[in-house]
Each structure stands twice: as C-alpha cells, then as structure tokens.
Amino acid sequence: MGTMGMDLKLAAEIVLGLVLFLAVLSAKGIVALVRRKLMLRKVPSAPESVPLLGHALTLMNNVPWDKFCEWKSRCGPVVRVSIMHKDLVLVDDPALLKHVFQSKSQRYCKDVDFSYYPFMCLLGTGLVTAEGKLWRRQRSMVSVHFRVEILDEIVGISMKGAMRLAKKLDGFKGTGKPVALAEEFRHLTLQVIGEAILSMPHEEADRVFPLLYLPIMEEANKRSLRPWREYIPNREWFGHKRRIAQLDAYIKDLLRDRWSRRYGDANGAEAPVQSKIPAGDIIDKIMDDVQKYQGTFNSQVEEQLCYEIKTFMLAGHETSAAMLSWALYELTQNPECMEKVRAEALAAFPEDGSMPTKDAMSGMDYTYAVLKEALRKYSIVPVVTRINKEDDVLGDYMIPKGTTIGLLLQSVHHREDIWPDPNEFRPERFMGSKEVAPYTFLPFIDGPRNCLGQHLALLEGRVILAYLVKTFKFTPFTDKEGEKAALVVPIAPLTHMRMLVE
C-alpha cells in the first residue's frame, strides 16, 4: 500500500510538473505576442482592417499579393498587415530587401509555416526549407554541381526536350485546335530536370510525374487556400497520402539501386568493379560526396536525398514553365519582339540540325532579355517571407523578434521610379550597357539563399523558347490567354496558355 501511495505521489508530481511546464510555455508565448503587438503598433497599418479579423476578410476577397502591393504604394516604405492574431510587415525598398536578403541575412530565417506548410510533404528538410548547419552543409554539397558541368549538359537535354515538344506541336499545325502550352511546358521542364538530376528517360518522367508528383502539387496548392482540407479524411485526403507514399517509395528505391550499383549495398558489400560507373547526373555527384565524407548510405541519408530530389523537382520546373508561358505570350503580343527572337534563333541554331553549343545559346542576348522581362513583369513568385530571429530595425521602425516580413518582389518589379511604364513589356530594359540597380530585379532572390538553379533555368529557357519561335508561329486561342490564375504561385496562366500553332 505504501508503494502504491508513493507511485501515486510520483505520478501527481509528474502531472503537476507537466502542467506547470506548459503554463510557463504558454505564458512566455503570450508575453512575446503582447510585446510584439505593442511594438508593431508604431508601424503604419494598412487600411481596410476590422476588429479581431484584421485584414483577413479583405485578403480573402482579393488576390493577396496584389492587395499587398496596393497597400504598400499607399502607405509608405514599411506597412503592417494583420491576419487574425498574426502580423505581417511589408517592404519593397531595395535597401531594405538587401538588408534582409544579404547584409543581415543571419538575423532572418524562412517562415516555413506561413509560406511552405502545404508543400512540406515534398520539401521536408530539403535545401529550400532547411536552416542553420543543415542548410550550410547541404548548400555546400549541392551548389558546386549546379555550376559549369550541368550548364554544359543542360543545352543538349533542353534541346532534345524542345524537339520532342515540336514533334507533338506538328500534329496541331493548321488544325484550328488549341494546345495548352503552359501544361506542355510543365511536362517538358519536368523532363529536363528529371534527366539532369536523375538521368531519367523522358518516357519515365511522363509516366511517374503526372501520376504522382503533379497531383500532390495540385492538392498542396488547394490546401494553401483551404487549410482545412488537411484535416478532412475524405477520398482526396487518402489519395494524397497514398501518392506521397508511392512517390517516396519510388525515389528511395531508385536511390538504393543507384547506391548499390555505384558503391555496394548499405550493409557494406562492395559493388562489382564492372558495375561501378563514373558520376553522371547531379545525384551521382551528390552520392560521391556522401560516400567520401560519410562512407555509408543509411536511412537518414536516404530520407534527406529523397527530400532533396523532390525539392529539385519543385523548384526546378514550376518557375521555368511559368517563365516560358509568359515569355511566349508576350511575344505573340509584340510581333517586333517575336521577330528579333526568331532572327537570333536562326543565327544561333546550326543549319544542319545538329545540337547548338552552350556558347551559342548563351550568346542569345535578346532572348535572354525577353525571359528576364517576363520574370519582371509577371513576378512569378510575387512575395517571399522571412522571420527575424532578433529585434531589428527596418526603415524607421524597430521590428520585434518573431515578426513575419513580407518581401514584395512584385512591388519592387513594378515601381515606376525604378521601372518606367512597368506594365509595358520592354526586353530592352535588360539589353546592352544598361545596368539593373541591385535588389530591384529579384526573380531568383539574392544573397546567400538565392536560387541555385537560376542559370540552369535561364539557359534552358533560351533553348526552348528560341527553338519553338524559330519553328512555329503561335496565336493565342482567345483574348483570355493572358489572364493570371488568381491564387496560384508561381503565377501561372488562368487558361493554361492555349495557342493555335502554324
């Protein structure tokens, strides 16, 4: 009986300790929230706020990033937006963007819950969302492989993809039937990144990605607008879970097979000499680094590489596909620009149909400017967020620790004091000796966490856009083809960019 009494006393002490611990945590959270609210009262608030809900209702009835830009232009260099209990501080001044992205980047981290939560099934602890030592290790390991070697290979990979798409477009020539080029570009850029990362044949990419990856992306986009979908166990919920498990199993099987053929199995059995192959694609090169520095392939390595591959796929195709879609659309609206790209392509591509060189593709300055102007005008990623890890000054205001900062890329790309007539499509902005001021053109962000694949995307884009413009004449199917899908990031065409082909 005495022992039972002691056990009950111990259990009571444990429960009381847990209650007190949770109470302290809750109190600290409340104190931090109150402190943050009080300090942020000095920052000008955007209009159209209502009690308790803040700006939530206004944002629900508008395109959020468009409204952010409107408020920012009306209210000054630093603006506060409230969404229920959460505050968001908006900035678009190049000096403040540099402060967050570059000068004081160590004071900031990504706001994963606010920006990426629905996509964490794909991103996990991959390069986009990792922080601290993990991010530095991954960035160091991966960055070297996105430099010279992959750029030499991407021209041929992109050219083969463009030729496959051209063969498909031949079937639409003169039929009066439109082709949804935005969707074609999504599949094509997935093929390109799949071959560059994994040496995946395009047939395999077309089999796996539309079946598993693209439906996962579609559901994640839906959840970003309707978060409650995550908690309703209906048919879509179970299908989403199943596809994630199938995609992970597919990638992990591929990784285990690749490791076994290169180095032997995970238990230490060495691969036969005749099966060992030199590093080819990016995953081969990363595996070489893993083998060199860790010497083993365990479940932790497997999980991390799986996240990296899914991150490469997500980051490596959505922006490229949207960039190509908007660039081609603008060329159809600006015939003189179209002719300049066509003339540049005719000069750059060999007449005998052989593969163009990287130097020839890199030399297509006007096509390069067209892609960059499309990225500026359409601001495919309109806003990115960071959280300050310590109190920091932005402009004239002290911003308390734990505040979400909205960095308005769309706004800086459309500031009339930086880009005259910002709604006009003018590739010449990026031509010749004209220098773009720092932190005024940020489609791939800047600073330590800039996009590793930006040079790959722009080189891939030059190859595909120039080849298609050289080969076909495109006409928008309706006058709605230039409309944006309201709540999708990267910003994509509403009607999937339907084009008639001649």
C-alpha positions in Angstrom: 0.0 0.0 0.0 2.9 2.3 0.8 4.5 1.6 -2.6 1.2 2.4 -4.3 1.0 5.7 -2.4 4.5 6.6 -3.5 3.6 5.7 -7.1 0.5 7.9 -7.0 2.5 10.8 -5.4 5.2 10.5 -8.1 2.5 10.4 -10.8 0.9 13.5 -9.3 4.2 15.3 -9.3 4.9 14.4 -12.9 1.4 15.7 -14.0 1.8 18.8 -12.0 5.3 19.4 -13.5 3.9 19.0 -17.0 1.1 21.4 -16.3 3.5 24.0 -14.9 5.8 23.5 -17.8 3.0 24.0 -20.3 1.7 27.0 -18.3 5.2 28.6 -18.4 5.5 28.0 -22.2 2.0 29.4 -22.7 2.8 32.5 -20.6 6.1 33.0 -22.5 4.2 32.8 -25.8 1.5 35.3 -24.6 4.2 37.7 -23.3 6.0 37.5 -26.6 2.8 38.1 -28.5 1.8 41.1 -26.4 5.3 42.5 -26.7 5.2 42.1 -30.5 1.8 43.6 -30.8 2.8 46.7 -28.7 6.0 47.3 -30.7 4.3 46.9 -34.0 1.6 49.5 -33.2 4.2 52.1 -34.2 4.3 50.7 -37.8 1.7 52.2 -40.1 -1.2 49.8 -40.6 -2.8 49.1 -44.0 -6.4 50.3 -44.4 -9.5 48.1 -44.5 -8.8 46.4 -41.2 -11.7 45.1 -39.0 -11.6 44.2 -35.3 -10.3 40.7 -34.4 -10.0 39.6 -38.1 -7.7 42.4 -39.1 -7.2 42.3 -42.9 -8.2 38.7 -43.3 -11.6 39.4 -45.0 -10.1 41.8 -47.5 -7.4 39.4 -48.4 -9.9 36.5 -48.8 -11.8 38.6 -51.4 -8.8 39.8 -53.3 -5.5 38.4 -54.7 -3.4 38.8 -51.6 -0.1 39.9 -53.2 -1.9 42.4 -55.4 -3.5 43.9 -52.3 -0.2 43.9 -50.5 1.3 46.0 -53.4 -1.6 48.4 -53.4 -1.4 49.0 -49.7 2.4 49.3 -49.9 2.2 52.0 -52.6 -0.4 54.0 -50.5 1.1 53.7 -47.0 4.9 54.1 -47.3 8.1 52.1 -47.1 7.1 49.9 -44.2 3.5 48.7 -43.7 1.8 46.4 -41.2 -0.9 43.9 -42.1 -2.8 41.8 -39.5 -4.3 38.4 -40.3 -6.2 37.3 -37.2 -3.5 37.2 -34.5 -0.6 37.2 -36.9 1.2 40.4 -38.1 3.0 40.8 -41.4 5.3 43.7 -42.1 5.6 44.5 -45.8 8.6 46.1 -47.5 9.7 46.7 -51.1 12.5 49.2 -50.8 15.7 47.8 -52.4 17.8 48.9 -49.4 15.5 47.0 -47.0 15.4 44.0 -49.3 19.2 43.9 -49.3 19.2 44.3 -45.5 17.1 41.1 -45.2 18.4 39.0 -48.0 22.1 39.9 -47.8 23.5 42.4 -45.2 21.8 41.0 -42.1 20.6 37.7 -43.5 21.9 35.9 -40.4 19.2 37.6 -38.4 16.4 36.1 -40.5 15.1 32.6 -41.3 12.4 31.3 -43.6 8.8 31.4 -42.4 8.1 27.8 -43.2 4.7 27.6 -41.5 3.4 30.7 -43.3 4.8 30.0 -46.8 5.6 26.4 -47.3 3.4 24.3 -44.9 1.2 22.6 -47.5 4.3 21.7 -49.5 6.3 20.2 -46.7 5.4 16.7 -47.9 7.7 17.5 -50.8 10.2 19.9 -49.4 10.7 18.4 -45.9 14.3 19.3 -44.8 15.5 19.9 -48.3 17.6 22.9 -49.4 14.7 25.3 -49.7 13.4 25.0 -46.2 16.5 23.8 -44.2 18.2 26.2 -41.8 21.4 26.6 -39.8 24.1 24.0 -40.0 21.9 21.6 -42.1 21.3 24.2 -44.7 25.0 25.2 -44.9 26.1 21.6 -45.3 23.5 20.9 -48.0 24.2 24.2 -49.8 27.9 23.5 -49.8 27.4 19.9 -51.1 24.9 20.8 -53.8 26.0 24.2 -55.1 29.2 23.0 -56.8 27.1 20.7 -59.0 24.9 23.4 -60.4 27.7 25.4 -61.9 29.7 24.7 -65.0 29.2 21.0 -65.7 25.4 20.9 -65.5 25.2 24.0 -67.7 27.2 22.3 -70.4 24.8 19.4 -70.3 21.5 21.3 -70.0 21.7 22.7 -73.5 21.5 19.2 -75.0 18.9 18.0 -72.6 16.7 21.0 -73.2 17.2 20.8 -77.0 16.0 17.2 -77.0 13.0 18.1 -75.0 12.2 21.1 -77.3 12.4 18.8 -80.3 10.0 16.3 -78.7 7.6 19.1 -78.0 7.9 20.4 -81.5 7.1 16.9 -82.9 3.9 17.0 -80.8 3.0 20.5 -81.9 3.4 19.4 -85.6 0.1 17.5 -85.0 -1.7 20.7 -84.2 -0.5 22.8 -87.1 -3.3 24.2 -89.1 -6.0 22.2 -87.3 -7.6 25.1 -85.5 -7.3 23.1 -82.3 -5.5 24.8 -79.5 -2.7 23.3 -77.4 -2.4 24.2 -73.7 1.3 25.2 -73.8 1.5 26.0 -70.1 0.8 22.4 -69.4 3.2 21.3 -72.1 5.9 23.4 -70.6 5.3 21.9 -67.1 5.8 18.4 -68.5 8.8 19.5 -70.6 10.6 21.2 -67.7 9.9 18.2 -65.5 11.5 16.0 -68.2 14.5 18.3 -68.3 15.1 18.5 -64.6 14.4 14.7 -64.3 17.2 13.9 -66.8 19.6 16.5 -65.3 19.1 15.3 -61.7 18.4 11.6 -62.2 19.3 10.7 -65.8 15.6 9.8 -66.1 14.3 9.0 -69.6 11.6 11.3 -70.7 9.2 8.3 -71.0 9.7 7.5 -67.4 9.2 11.2 -66.4 6.0 11.3 -68.3 4.8 8.1 -66.6 5.8 8.9 -63.0 5.3 12.7 -62.6 1.7 13.1 -64.0 0.6 10.1 -61.9 2.2 11.0 -58.6 4.0 14.3 -58.4 1.6 16.7 -60.2 -1.5 15.6 -58.2 0.5 16.1 -55.0 1.3 19.6 -56.1 -2.3 20.3 -57.1 -3.6 19.2 -53.7 -0.9 21.2 -51.9 -2.0 24.3 -53.8 -5.6 23.7 -52.8 -4.6 23.3 -49.1 -2.7 26.6 -49.2 -6.0 28.3 -49.9 -8.2 25.9 -47.9 -6.1 24.7 -45.0 -8.9 22.7 -43.5 -8.6 20.1 -46.4 -5.7 18.6 -44.4 -8.0 17.5 -41.6 -10.9 16.1 -43.6 -10.3 12.3 -44.2 -12.2 12.1 -47.5 -11.2 10.4 -50.8 -8.9 13.2 -51.8 -7.2 13.1 -48.4 -6.5 9.4 -48.7 -5.4 9.7 -52.3 -2.9 12.5 -51.3 -1.4 10.3 -48.6 -1.2 7.3 -50.9 0.6 9.3 -53.7 3.1 10.8 -51.3 3.9 7.3 -50.0 4.2 6.0 -53.6 6.4 8.9 -54.7 8.7 8.5 -51.7 8.9 4.7 -52.3 9.7 5.2 -56.0 12.5 7.7 -55.2 14.0 5.7 -52.4 14.1 2.5 -54.5 15.9 4.5 -57.1 18.4 5.8 -54.6 19.1 2.4 -53.1 19.6 0.9 -56.5 21.9 3.7 -57.6 24.0 3.5 -54.4 24.2 -0.3 -54.7 25.4 -0.1 -58.3 28.0 2.6 -57.5 29.3 1.5 -54.1 27.7 -1.7 -53.0 24.8 -2.2 -50.6 24.1 -0.4 -47.4 25.5 -3.3 -45.4 28.9 -2.7 -46.7 29.1 -5.3 -49.5 31.1 -3.7 -52.3 29.7 -3.3 -55.8 31.4 -5.4 -58.5 34.1 -3.5 -60.3 32.3 -3.8 -63.6 29.2 -2.2 -62.2 30.9 0.9 -60.9 30.2 3.8 -63.1 31.6 7.4 -63.2 29.4 10.2 -61.8 27.0 11.4 -64.5 24.0 13.3 -63.2 23.7 15.6 -60.1 22.5 12.8 -57.8 25.6 10.7 -58.8 27.8 13.6 -57.8 26.0 14.2 -54.5 26.3 10.5 -53.7 30.0 10.7 -54.4 30.2 13.4 -51.8 28.1 11.3 -49.3 30.4 8.3 -49.9 33.5 10.4 -49.5 32.5 12.2 -46.3 30.1 9.8 -44.6 31.0 6.5 -46.2 27.6 4.9 -45.7 24.1 5.0 -47.0 21.7 4.7 -44.1 18.0 5.6 -43.7 18.8 9.2 -42.6 20.9 9.8 -45.8 18.1 8.1 -47.9 15.4 10.3 -46.3 17.5 13.5 -46.9 18.3 12.7 -50.5 14.6 11.9 -51.1 13.7 15.4 -49.9 16.4 16.9 -52.0 15.2 15.3 -55.2 11.6 16.4 -54.5 12.9 19.9 -53.8 14.8 20.0 -57.0 11.7 18.9 -58.9 9.5 21.5 -57.3 12.0 24.4 -57.6 13.3 23.2 -61.0 10.2 23.1 -63.1 7.3 25.4 -61.9 9.1 28.7 -62.3 10.7 27.7 -65.6 7.4 26.6 -67.0 5.6 29.8 -66.0 8.5 31.9 -67.3 8.3 30.2 -70.7 4.5 30.6 -70.8 4.5 34.3 -70.1 7.5 35.0 -72.4 5.8 33.2 -75.3 2.5 35.0 -74.6 4.3 38.4 -74.7 6.0 37.6 -77.9 2.6 37.0 -79.5 1.5 40.4 -78.3 4.7 42.1 -79.5 5.4 41.0 -83.1 8.6 43.0 -83.3 10.0 41.2 -80.3 9.0 37.9 -81.8 10.9 38.7 -85.0 14.0 39.6 -83.0 14.0 36.3 -81.2 13.4 34.4 -84.4 16.3 36.1 -86.1 18.5 35.4 -83.1 17.5 31.8 -83.1 18.1 31.3 -86.9 21.6 32.7 -86.4 22.3 30.6 -83.3 21.0 27.1 -84.2 23.1 25.1 -86.7 21.5 24.8 -90.2 22.3 21.1 -90.3 20.0 20.4 -87.3 22.9 19.4 -85.0 23.0 20.4 -81.4 23.7 24.0 -80.6 26.6 24.8 -78.4 26.4 26.4 -74.9 28.3 29.4 -76.1 25.8 29.9 -79.0 22.8 29.7 -76.6 24.5 31.9 -74.0 25.0 34.5 -76.8 21.3 34.9 -77.5 21.2 38.2 -75.6 17.8 39.4 -76.8 16.1 36.0 -76.0 17.7 36.3 -72.6 16.3 39.8 -72.1 12.8 38.5 -73.1 12.9 35.9 -70.4 14.1 38.4 -67.8 11.4 40.9 -68.7 8.8 38.2 -68.5 10.1 37.4 -65.0 9.9 41.1 -64.0 6.5 41.9 -65.5 4.8 38.8 -64.2 6.7 38.4 -60.9 6.2 34.7 -60.9 7.0 34.5 -57.2 5.3 37.7 -56.0 6.3 37.7 -52.4 8.6 35.8 -50.1 8.7 35.8 -46.3 11.2 35.8 -43.6 11.1 35.8 -39.7 13.5 37.9 -37.8 15.3 35.9 -35.1 16.1 39.0 -33.1 14.8 42.6 -32.8 15.8 44.5 -35.9 15.3 47.9 -37.5 13.6 48.2 -40.8 13.4 51.8 -42.1 12.4 53.9 -39.1 10.8 51.1 -37.1 12.0 48.6 -34.6 10.6 45.3 -35.6 10.3 42.8 -32.7 11.7 39.3 -32.8 9.4 36.7 -34.3 7.7 39.0 -36.9 7.0 37.8 -40.4 8.4 40.1 -43.0 6.8 40.1 -46.4 9.3 41.0 -49.1 7.3 42.3 -52.0 9.1 41.2 -55.2 6.1 42.1 -57.3 6.0 45.5 -55.9 9.7 46.3 -56.5 9.4 44.9 -60.0 6.6 47.4 -60.7 7.9 50.6 -59.0 7.6 53.4 -61.6 10.6 55.2 -60.0 12.7 52.1 -60.9 11.0 50.7 -64.0 9.3 53.4 -66.1 6.0 52.2 -67.6 6.2 49.0 -65.5 3.2 47.3 -67.2 4.8 47.6 -70.6 6.8 44.6 -72.0 10.3 46.0 -72.9 13.1 43.5 -73.1 15.4 46.4 -73.9 15.5 47.2 -70.2 18.0 44.3 -69.9 20.0 44.9 -73.1 23.4 46.5 -73.8 25.2 48.6 -71.2 22.1 49.3 -69.1 22.7 48.1 -65.6 19.9 47.0 -63.3 20.3 48.5 -59.9 21.0 46.0 -57.1 17.9 44.5 -55.4 15.5 45.9 -58.0 15.2 42.6 -60.0 14.8 39.6 -57.8 13.0 36.7 -59.6 15.6 34.3 -58.0 16.0 36.3 -54.8 19.6 37.3 -53.9 22.1 36.9 -51.1 23.2 33.6 -49.6 19.9 31.9 -50.2 19.5 32.8 -53.8 18.2 30.2 -56.3 20.9 27.7 -57.2 19.2 26.8 -60.4 18.7 30.3 -61.9 21.4 29.9 -64.5 20.1 26.5 -65.5 16.6 27.9 -65.8 17.6 30.8 -68.0 19.8 28.7 -70.2 17.0 26.0 -70.6 14.5 28.8 -71.3 16.7 30.3 -74.1 17.0 26.9 -75.8 13.3 26.0 -75.6 11.8 29.4 -76.4 14.1 30.2 -79.3 13.7 26.8 -80.9 9.9 26.9 -80.7 9.8 30.5 -82.1 12.1 29.5 -84.9 10.0 26.5 -85.8 6.3 27.7 -85.4 4.0 30.7 -85.4 1.8 31.0 -82.3 -1.5 32.8 -81.9 -3.5 33.0 -78.6 -6.7 30.9 -78.8 -8.8 33.6 -77.0 -8.2 37.0 -75.5 -8.3 35.4 -72.1 -4.9 33.6 -72.5 -3.1 36.4 -70.8 -5.1 36.3 -67.6 -3.4 35.1 -64.5 -4.6 32.3 -62.3 -5.6 34.3 -59.2 -4.3 32.3 -56.3 -1.5 30.1 -57.6 2.2 30.5 -57.0 4.3 30.5 -59.2 1.9 32.8 -61.1 0.5 30.8 -64.0 -1.9 31.5 -66.8 -5.6 31.0 -66.0 -6.4 29.1 -69.2 -3.1 27.2 -69.4 -2.0 29.4 -72.3 -3.9 27.8 -75.1 -2.3 28.6 -78.5 -3.0 27.9 -82.2 0.0 26.6 -84.0 1.0 27.3 -87.6 
